[in-house]
Amino acid sequence: MTKKVAGFLGLLGTIAVLSACQKKDATYSDIPEITYQGMNMTHINALTDSGDWYMYYDFVDGNGDLGTKIDDTEMRVFLTNVITGAEYRFPFPYIGQQERSGKKYLKGYGNIRLNIPTFFPLAPGVANDTAVFSLSIKDEAGNVSNLIHTDTIYIYR
């Protein structure tokens, strides 16, 4: 085999490998999927903690129909206190075109922020309690995501 032929075959092999390694656009389900990423506090002192509690999550929606309307007031984020059954609903925040990176899907992260004195009170005479929250989101087509849960939050005096 001549050096020219060997060099050409080597170049073809390199191009074939590079073509096989090209990153394809990811595809995701049109039903949103969320993943629990944690929270900032697992223990709350009901007498002295006065800031905010945060829950962090990642999300992906295959057709990107989340947060497309700047004035959307429909409730699309559902947080439930699993212990008490109290449900809190929020609109999904607007995500502009410049943040969408030109992809069909929408992938990102979010957080839920709750004021500690308002959302983690202890009933009179109760020294300790626990809380667990579940979260789901609904896209603009009405598809509801999977349900995720926080770790147990310990509330004490």
Rosetta constraint file for C-alpha pairs under 8 A:
AtomPair CA 1 CA 5 HARMONIC 6.37 0.50
AtomPair CA 1 CA 6 HARMONIC 6.43 0.50
AtomPair CA 2 CA 6 HARMONIC 6.17 0.50
AtomPair CA 3 CA 7 HARMONIC 5.87 0.50
AtomPair CA 4 CA 8 HARMONIC 6.07 0.50
AtomPair CA 5 CA 9 HARMONIC 6.11 0.50
AtomPair CA 6 CA 10 HARMONIC 6.04 0.50
AtomPair CA 7 CA 11 HARMONIC 6.13 0.50
AtomPair CA 8 CA 12 HARMONIC 6.18 0.50
AtomPair CA 9 CA 13 HARMONIC 6.06 0.50
AtomPair CA 10 CA 14 HARMONIC 6.17 0.50
AtomPair CA 11 CA 15 HARMONIC 6.16 0.50
AtomPair CA 12 CA 16 HARMONIC 6.06 0.50
AtomPair CA 13 CA 17 HARMONIC 6.19 0.50
AtomPair CA 14 CA 18 HARMONIC 6.12 0.50
AtomPair CA 15 CA 19 HARMONIC 5.96 0.50
AtomPair CA 16 CA 20 HARMONIC 6.13 0.50
AtomPair CA 17 CA 21 HARMONIC 6.20 0.50
AtomPair CA 18 CA 22 HARMONIC 6.28 0.50
AtomPair CA 27 CA 62 HARMONIC 6.47 0.50
AtomPair CA 27 CA 105 HARMONIC 7.41 0.50
AtomPair CA 28 CA 60 HARMONIC 7.41 0.50
AtomPair CA 28 CA 61 HARMONIC 6.61 0.50
AtomPair CA 28 CA 62 HARMONIC 4.30 0.50
AtomPair CA 28 CA 63 HARMONIC 7.86 0.50
AtomPair CA 28 CA 105 HARMONIC 7.01 0.50
AtomPair CA 29 CA 61 HARMONIC 6.53 0.50
AtomPair CA 29 CA 62 HARMONIC 4.70 0.50
AtomPair CA 29 CA 63 HARMONIC 7.62 0.50
AtomPair CA 30 CA 61 HARMONIC 5.66 0.50
AtomPair CA 30 CA 62 HARMONIC 4.28 0.50
AtomPair CA 30 CA 63 HARMONIC 5.28 0.50
AtomPair CA 30 CA 64 HARMONIC 7.84 0.50
AtomPair CA 30 CA 143 HARMONIC 7.68 0.50
AtomPair CA 31 CA 61 HARMONIC 6.20 0.50
AtomPair CA 31 CA 62 HARMONIC 6.90 0.50
AtomPair CA 31 CA 139 HARMONIC 7.70 0.50
AtomPair CA 31 CA 143 HARMONIC 5.36 0.50
AtomPair CA 31 CA 144 HARMONIC 6.52 0.50
AtomPair CA 31 CA 145 HARMONIC 6.00 0.50
AtomPair CA 32 CA 59 HARMONIC 6.92 0.50
AtomPair CA 32 CA 60 HARMONIC 5.68 0.50
AtomPair CA 32 CA 61 HARMONIC 4.34 0.50
AtomPair CA 32 CA 62 HARMONIC 7.01 0.50
AtomPair CA 32 CA 137 HARMONIC 7.27 0.50
AtomPair CA 32 CA 138 HARMONIC 7.24 0.50
AtomPair CA 32 CA 139 HARMONIC 6.89 0.50
AtomPair CA 32 CA 143 HARMONIC 6.99 0.50
AtomPair CA 32 CA 144 HARMONIC 6.64 0.50
AtomPair CA 32 CA 145 HARMONIC 4.67 0.50
AtomPair CA 32 CA 146 HARMONIC 7.44 0.50
AtomPair CA 33 CA 59 HARMONIC 5.58 0.50
AtomPair CA 33 CA 60 HARMONIC 5.42 0.50
AtomPair CA 33 CA 61 HARMONIC 6.48 0.50
AtomPair CA 33 CA 145 HARMONIC 5.17 0.50
AtomPair CA 33 CA 146 HARMONIC 5.88 0.50
AtomPair CA 34 CA 57 HARMONIC 6.58 0.50
AtomPair CA 34 CA 58 HARMONIC 5.51 0.50
AtomPair CA 34 CA 59 HARMONIC 4.30 0.50
AtomPair CA 34 CA 60 HARMONIC 6.61 0.50
AtomPair CA 34 CA 136 HARMONIC 7.45 0.50
AtomPair CA 34 CA 137 HARMONIC 7.96 0.50
AtomPair CA 34 CA 145 HARMONIC 6.70 0.50
AtomPair CA 34 CA 146 HARMONIC 6.52 0.50
AtomPair CA 34 CA 147 HARMONIC 7.65 0.50
AtomPair CA 34 CA 148 HARMONIC 7.17 0.50
AtomPair CA 35 CA 57 HARMONIC 5.47 0.50
AtomPair CA 35 CA 58 HARMONIC 5.13 0.50
AtomPair CA 35 CA 59 HARMONIC 6.37 0.50
AtomPair CA 35 CA 148 HARMONIC 6.80 0.50
AtomPair CA 36 CA 56 HARMONIC 6.49 0.50
AtomPair CA 36 CA 57 HARMONIC 4.65 0.50
AtomPair CA 36 CA 58 HARMONIC 6.70 0.50
AtomPair CA 36 CA 148 HARMONIC 6.12 0.50
AtomPair CA 36 CA 149 HARMONIC 7.06 0.50
AtomPair CA 36 CA 150 HARMONIC 7.15 0.50
AtomPair CA 37 CA 55 HARMONIC 7.67 0.50
AtomPair CA 37 CA 56 HARMONIC 5.17 0.50
AtomPair CA 37 CA 57 HARMONIC 4.86 0.50
AtomPair CA 37 CA 58 HARMONIC 6.88 0.50
AtomPair CA 38 CA 55 HARMONIC 5.96 0.50
AtomPair CA 38 CA 56 HARMONIC 5.35 0.50
AtomPair CA 38 CA 57 HARMONIC 7.15 0.50
AtomPair CA 38 CA 150 HARMONIC 6.98 0.50
AtomPair CA 38 CA 151 HARMONIC 7.66 0.50
AtomPair CA 39 CA 53 HARMONIC 7.42 0.50
AtomPair CA 39 CA 54 HARMONIC 5.37 0.50
AtomPair CA 39 CA 55 HARMONIC 4.34 0.50
AtomPair CA 39 CA 56 HARMONIC 5.79 0.50
AtomPair CA 39 CA 150 HARMONIC 7.54 0.50
AtomPair CA 40 CA 53 HARMONIC 6.34 0.50
AtomPair CA 40 CA 54 HARMONIC 5.51 0.50
AtomPair CA 40 CA 55 HARMONIC 6.87 0.50
AtomPair CA 41 CA 53 HARMONIC 6.41 0.50
AtomPair CA 41 CA 54 HARMONIC 7.47 0.50
AtomPair CA 41 CA 153 HARMONIC 7.50 0.50
AtomPair CA 42 CA 151 HARMONIC 7.52 0.50
AtomPair CA 42 CA 152 HARMONIC 6.84 0.50
AtomPair CA 42 CA 153 HARMONIC 4.67 0.50
AtomPair CA 42 CA 154 HARMONIC 6.12 0.50
AtomPair CA 43 CA 153 HARMONIC 5.77 0.50
AtomPair CA 43 CA 154 HARMONIC 4.71 0.50
AtomPair CA 43 CA 155 HARMONIC 5.92 0.50
AtomPair CA 43 CA 156 HARMONIC 7.74 0.50
AtomPair CA 44 CA 49 HARMONIC 6.38 0.50
AtomPair CA 44 CA 153 HARMONIC 7.37 0.50
AtomPair CA 44 CA 154 HARMONIC 6.14 0.50
AtomPair CA 44 CA 155 HARMONIC 4.77 0.50
AtomPair CA 44 CA 156 HARMONIC 6.37 0.50
AtomPair CA 45 CA 49 HARMONIC 5.37 0.50
AtomPair CA 45 CA 155 HARMONIC 5.91 0.50
AtomPair CA 45 CA 156 HARMONIC 5.09 0.50
AtomPair CA 45 CA 157 HARMONIC 5.48 0.50
AtomPair CA 46 CA 50 HARMONIC 7.98 0.50
AtomPair CA 46 CA 116 HARMONIC 7.79 0.50
AtomPair CA 46 CA 117 HARMONIC 7.01 0.50
AtomPair CA 46 CA 120 HARMONIC 7.04 0.50
AtomPair CA 46 CA 121 HARMONIC 6.44 0.50
AtomPair CA 46 CA 122 HARMONIC 6.77 0.50
AtomPair CA 46 CA 155 HARMONIC 6.38 0.50
AtomPair CA 46 CA 156 HARMONIC 5.87 0.50
AtomPair CA 46 CA 157 HARMONIC 5.43 0.50
AtomPair CA 47 CA 157 HARMONIC 5.72 0.50
AtomPair CA 49 CA 116 HARMONIC 6.90 0.50
AtomPair CA 49 CA 117 HARMONIC 7.67 0.50
AtomPair CA 50 CA 115 HARMONIC 7.45 0.50
AtomPair CA 50 CA 116 HARMONIC 5.69 0.50
AtomPair CA 50 CA 117 HARMONIC 5.97 0.50
AtomPair CA 51 CA 115 HARMONIC 6.19 0.50
AtomPair CA 51 CA 116 HARMONIC 5.89 0.50
AtomPair CA 51 CA 117 HARMONIC 7.93 0.50
AtomPair CA 52 CA 113 HARMONIC 6.25 0.50
AtomPair CA 52 CA 114 HARMONIC 5.46 0.50
AtomPair CA 52 CA 115 HARMONIC 4.52 0.50
AtomPair CA 52 CA 116 HARMONIC 5.33 0.50
AtomPair CA 53 CA 113 HARMONIC 5.67 0.50
AtomPair CA 53 CA 114 HARMONIC 5.22 0.50
AtomPair CA 53 CA 115 HARMONIC 6.34 0.50
AtomPair CA 53 CA 116 HARMONIC 6.15 0.50
AtomPair CA 54 CA 111 HARMONIC 6.37 0.50
AtomPair CA 54 CA 112 HARMONIC 5.49 0.50
AtomPair CA 54 CA 113 HARMONIC 4.63 0.50
AtomPair CA 54 CA 114 HARMONIC 6.51 0.50
AtomPair CA 55 CA 111 HARMONIC 5.34 0.50
AtomPair CA 55 CA 112 HARMONIC 5.10 0.50
AtomPair CA 55 CA 113 HARMONIC 6.72 0.50
AtomPair CA 55 CA 150 HARMONIC 7.49 0.50
AtomPair CA 56 CA 109 HARMONIC 7.44 0.50
AtomPair CA 56 CA 110 HARMONIC 5.95 0.50
AtomPair CA 56 CA 111 HARMONIC 4.43 0.50
AtomPair CA 56 CA 112 HARMONIC 6.67 0.50
AtomPair CA 57 CA 109 HARMONIC 5.65 0.50
AtomPair CA 57 CA 110 HARMONIC 5.42 0.50
AtomPair CA 57 CA 111 HARMONIC 6.08 0.50
AtomPair CA 58 CA 107 HARMONIC 7.69 0.50
AtomPair CA 58 CA 108 HARMONIC 5.79 0.50
AtomPair CA 58 CA 109 HARMONIC 4.07 0.50
AtomPair CA 58 CA 110 HARMONIC 6.17 0.50
AtomPair CA 59 CA 107 HARMONIC 5.75 0.50
AtomPair CA 59 CA 108 HARMONIC 5.48 0.50
AtomPair CA 59 CA 109 HARMONIC 5.78 0.50
AtomPair CA 59 CA 110 HARMONIC 7.62 0.50
AtomPair CA 60 CA 64 HARMONIC 7.95 0.50
AtomPair CA 60 CA 105 HARMONIC 7.14 0.50
AtomPair CA 60 CA 106 HARMONIC 5.55 0.50
AtomPair CA 60 CA 107 HARMONIC 4.25 0.50
AtomPair CA 60 CA 108 HARMONIC 6.48 0.50
AtomPair CA 61 CA 65 HARMONIC 7.14 0.50
AtomPair CA 61 CA 66 HARMONIC 7.40 0.50
AtomPair CA 61 CA 105 HARMONIC 5.61 0.50
AtomPair CA 61 CA 106 HARMONIC 5.24 0.50
AtomPair CA 61 CA 107 HARMONIC 6.52 0.50
AtomPair CA 62 CA 104 HARMONIC 6.87 0.50
AtomPair CA 62 CA 105 HARMONIC 4.35 0.50
AtomPair CA 62 CA 106 HARMONIC 6.55 0.50
AtomPair CA 63 CA 104 HARMONIC 5.50 0.50
AtomPair CA 63 CA 105 HARMONIC 4.81 0.50
AtomPair CA 63 CA 106 HARMONIC 7.06 0.50
AtomPair CA 64 CA 104 HARMONIC 5.94 0.50
AtomPair CA 64 CA 105 HARMONIC 4.45 0.50
AtomPair CA 64 CA 106 HARMONIC 4.46 0.50
AtomPair CA 65 CA 106 HARMONIC 7.74 0.50
AtomPair CA 65 CA 139 HARMONIC 5.84 0.50
AtomPair CA 65 CA 140 HARMONIC 5.58 0.50
AtomPair CA 65 CA 141 HARMONIC 7.24 0.50
AtomPair CA 66 CA 92 HARMONIC 7.07 0.50
AtomPair CA 66 CA 94 HARMONIC 7.94 0.50
AtomPair CA 66 CA 95 HARMONIC 7.88 0.50
AtomPair CA 66 CA 106 HARMONIC 7.58 0.50
AtomPair CA 66 CA 139 HARMONIC 5.16 0.50
AtomPair CA 66 CA 140 HARMONIC 6.10 0.50
AtomPair CA 67 CA 72 HARMONIC 7.82 0.50
AtomPair CA 67 CA 92 HARMONIC 5.66 0.50
AtomPair CA 67 CA 93 HARMONIC 5.46 0.50
AtomPair CA 67 CA 94 HARMONIC 4.21 0.50
AtomPair CA 67 CA 95 HARMONIC 5.13 0.50
AtomPair CA 67 CA 96 HARMONIC 7.94 0.50
AtomPair CA 68 CA 94 HARMONIC 5.88 0.50
AtomPair CA 68 CA 95 HARMONIC 6.12 0.50
AtomPair CA 68 CA 96 HARMONIC 7.00 0.50
AtomPair CA 69 CA 94 HARMONIC 6.09 0.50
AtomPair CA 70 CA 93 HARMONIC 7.99 0.50
AtomPair CA 70 CA 94 HARMONIC 5.22 0.50
AtomPair CA 70 CA 95 HARMONIC 7.89 0.50
AtomPair CA 71 CA 94 HARMONIC 7.87 0.50
AtomPair CA 72 CA 91 HARMONIC 6.95 0.50
AtomPair CA 72 CA 92 HARMONIC 7.85 0.50
AtomPair CA 72 CA 94 HARMONIC 7.82 0.50
AtomPair CA 73 CA 91 HARMONIC 5.69 0.50
AtomPair CA 74 CA 90 HARMONIC 7.92 0.50
AtomPair CA 74 CA 91 HARMONIC 5.62 0.50
AtomPair CA 75 CA 89 HARMONIC 5.67 0.50
AtomPair CA 75 CA 90 HARMONIC 4.99 0.50
AtomPair CA 75 CA 91 HARMONIC 4.34 0.50
AtomPair CA 75 CA 92 HARMONIC 7.09 0.50
AtomPair CA 76 CA 89 HARMONIC 7.05 0.50
AtomPair CA 76 CA 90 HARMONIC 6.11 0.50
AtomPair CA 76 CA 91 HARMONIC 5.07 0.50
AtomPair CA 76 CA 92 HARMONIC 5.49 0.50
AtomPair CA 76 CA 137 HARMONIC 5.38 0.50
AtomPair CA 76 CA 138 HARMONIC 4.81 0.50
AtomPair CA 76 CA 139 HARMONIC 6.72 0.50
AtomPair CA 77 CA 89 HARMONIC 5.62 0.50
AtomPair CA 77 CA 90 HARMONIC 5.03 0.50
AtomPair CA 77 CA 91 HARMONIC 6.03 0.50
AtomPair CA 77 CA 92 HARMONIC 6.07 0.50
AtomPair CA 77 CA 135 HARMONIC 7.32 0.50
AtomPair CA 77 CA 136 HARMONIC 6.12 0.50
AtomPair CA 77 CA 137 HARMONIC 4.52 0.50
AtomPair CA 77 CA 138 HARMONIC 6.59 0.50
AtomPair CA 78 CA 87 HARMONIC 7.00 0.50
AtomPair CA 78 CA 88 HARMONIC 5.98 0.50
AtomPair CA 78 CA 89 HARMONIC 4.80 0.50
AtomPair CA 78 CA 90 HARMONIC 6.68 0.50
AtomPair CA 78 CA 135 HARMONIC 5.55 0.50
AtomPair CA 78 CA 136 HARMONIC 5.31 0.50
AtomPair CA 78 CA 137 HARMONIC 6.05 0.50
AtomPair CA 79 CA 87 HARMONIC 5.76 0.50
AtomPair CA 79 CA 88 HARMONIC 5.11 0.50
AtomPair CA 79 CA 89 HARMONIC 6.33 0.50
AtomPair CA 79 CA 133 HARMONIC 6.56 0.50
AtomPair CA 79 CA 134 HARMONIC 5.67 0.50
AtomPair CA 79 CA 135 HARMONIC 4.63 0.50
AtomPair CA 79 CA 136 HARMONIC 6.86 0.50
AtomPair CA 80 CA 85 HARMONIC 6.24 0.50
AtomPair CA 80 CA 86 HARMONIC 5.68 0.50
AtomPair CA 80 CA 87 HARMONIC 4.29 0.50
AtomPair CA 80 CA 88 HARMONIC 6.14 0.50
AtomPair CA 80 CA 133 HARMONIC 5.38 0.50
AtomPair CA 80 CA 134 HARMONIC 5.20 0.50
AtomPair CA 80 CA 135 HARMONIC 6.53 0.50
AtomPair CA 81 CA 85 HARMONIC 5.27 0.50
AtomPair CA 81 CA 86 HARMONIC 5.27 0.50
AtomPair CA 81 CA 87 HARMONIC 6.38 0.50
AtomPair CA 81 CA 131 HARMONIC 6.71 0.50
AtomPair CA 81 CA 132 HARMONIC 5.87 0.50
AtomPair CA 81 CA 133 HARMONIC 4.55 0.50
AtomPair CA 81 CA 134 HARMONIC 6.63 0.50
AtomPair CA 82 CA 86 HARMONIC 7.52 0.50
AtomPair CA 82 CA 131 HARMONIC 7.18 0.50
AtomPair CA 82 CA 132 HARMONIC 5.47 0.50
AtomPair CA 82 CA 133 HARMONIC 5.43 0.50
AtomPair CA 82 CA 134 HARMONIC 6.50 0.50
AtomPair CA 83 CA 130 HARMONIC 7.75 0.50
AtomPair CA 83 CA 131 HARMONIC 6.02 0.50
AtomPair CA 83 CA 132 HARMONIC 6.39 0.50
AtomPair CA 95 CA 99 HARMONIC 6.46 0.50
AtomPair CA 95 CA 100 HARMONIC 7.30 0.50
AtomPair CA 96 CA 100 HARMONIC 6.79 0.50
AtomPair CA 97 CA 101 HARMONIC 7.43 0.50
AtomPair CA 97 CA 102 HARMONIC 7.73 0.50
AtomPair CA 100 CA 106 HARMONIC 6.54 0.50
AtomPair CA 114 CA 118 HARMONIC 7.77 0.50
AtomPair CA 114 CA 119 HARMONIC 6.43 0.50
AtomPair CA 115 CA 119 HARMONIC 6.04 0.50
AtomPair CA 116 CA 120 HARMONIC 5.34 0.50
AtomPair CA 116 CA 121 HARMONIC 7.69 0.50
AtomPair CA 117 CA 121 HARMONIC 5.89 0.50
AtomPair CA 120 CA 155 HARMONIC 7.27 0.50
AtomPair CA 122 CA 126 HARMONIC 6.15 0.50
AtomPair CA 122 CA 127 HARMONIC 7.34 0.50
AtomPair CA 122 CA 128 HARMONIC 7.42 0.50
AtomPair CA 122 CA 129 HARMONIC 7.12 0.50
AtomPair CA 122 CA 155 HARMONIC 7.61 0.50
AtomPair CA 122 CA 156 HARMONIC 7.76 0.50
AtomPair CA 127 CA 156 HARMONIC 5.87 0.50
AtomPair CA 127 CA 157 HARMONIC 5.72 0.50
AtomPair CA 128 CA 154 HARMONIC 7.43 0.50
AtomPair CA 128 CA 155 HARMONIC 5.63 0.50
AtomPair CA 128 CA 156 HARMONIC 4.36 0.50
AtomPair CA 128 CA 157 HARMONIC 6.66 0.50
AtomPair CA 129 CA 154 HARMONIC 6.15 0.50
AtomPair CA 129 CA 155 HARMONIC 5.07 0.50
AtomPair CA 129 CA 156 HARMONIC 6.41 0.50
AtomPair CA 130 CA 152 HARMONIC 6.56 0.50
AtomPair CA 130 CA 153 HARMONIC 5.46 0.50
AtomPair CA 130 CA 154 HARMONIC 4.68 0.50
AtomPair CA 130 CA 155 HARMONIC 5.63 0.50
AtomPair CA 131 CA 152 HARMONIC 5.91 0.50
AtomPair CA 131 CA 153 HARMONIC 5.04 0.50
AtomPair CA 131 CA 154 HARMONIC 6.68 0.50
AtomPair CA 131 CA 155 HARMONIC 7.59 0.50
AtomPair CA 132 CA 149 HARMONIC 6.92 0.50
AtomPair CA 132 CA 150 HARMONIC 5.74 0.50
AtomPair CA 132 CA 151 HARMONIC 6.42 0.50
AtomPair CA 132 CA 152 HARMONIC 5.14 0.50
AtomPair CA 132 CA 153 HARMONIC 6.21 0.50
AtomPair CA 133 CA 149 HARMONIC 5.61 0.50
AtomPair CA 133 CA 150 HARMONIC 5.42 0.50
AtomPair CA 134 CA 147 HARMONIC 6.44 0.50
AtomPair CA 134 CA 148 HARMONIC 5.41 0.50
AtomPair CA 134 CA 149 HARMONIC 4.29 0.50
AtomPair CA 134 CA 150 HARMONIC 6.45 0.50
AtomPair CA 135 CA 147 HARMONIC 5.64 0.50
AtomPair CA 135 CA 148 HARMONIC 5.35 0.50
AtomPair CA 135 CA 149 HARMONIC 6.44 0.50
AtomPair CA 136 CA 144 HARMONIC 6.93 0.50
AtomPair CA 136 CA 145 HARMONIC 5.58 0.50
AtomPair CA 136 CA 146 HARMONIC 6.16 0.50
AtomPair CA 136 CA 147 HARMONIC 5.03 0.50
AtomPair CA 136 CA 148 HARMONIC 6.74 0.50
AtomPair CA 137 CA 144 HARMONIC 5.83 0.50
AtomPair CA 137 CA 145 HARMONIC 5.44 0.50
AtomPair CA 137 CA 146 HARMONIC 7.98 0.50
AtomPair CA 138 CA 142 HARMONIC 5.76 0.50
AtomPair CA 138 CA 143 HARMONIC 5.45 0.50
AtomPair CA 138 CA 144 HARMONIC 4.34 0.50
AtomPair CA 138 CA 145 HARMONIC 6.17 0.50
AtomPair CA 139 CA 143 HARMONIC 5.48 0.50
AtomPair CA 139 CA 144 HARMONIC 6.67 0.50
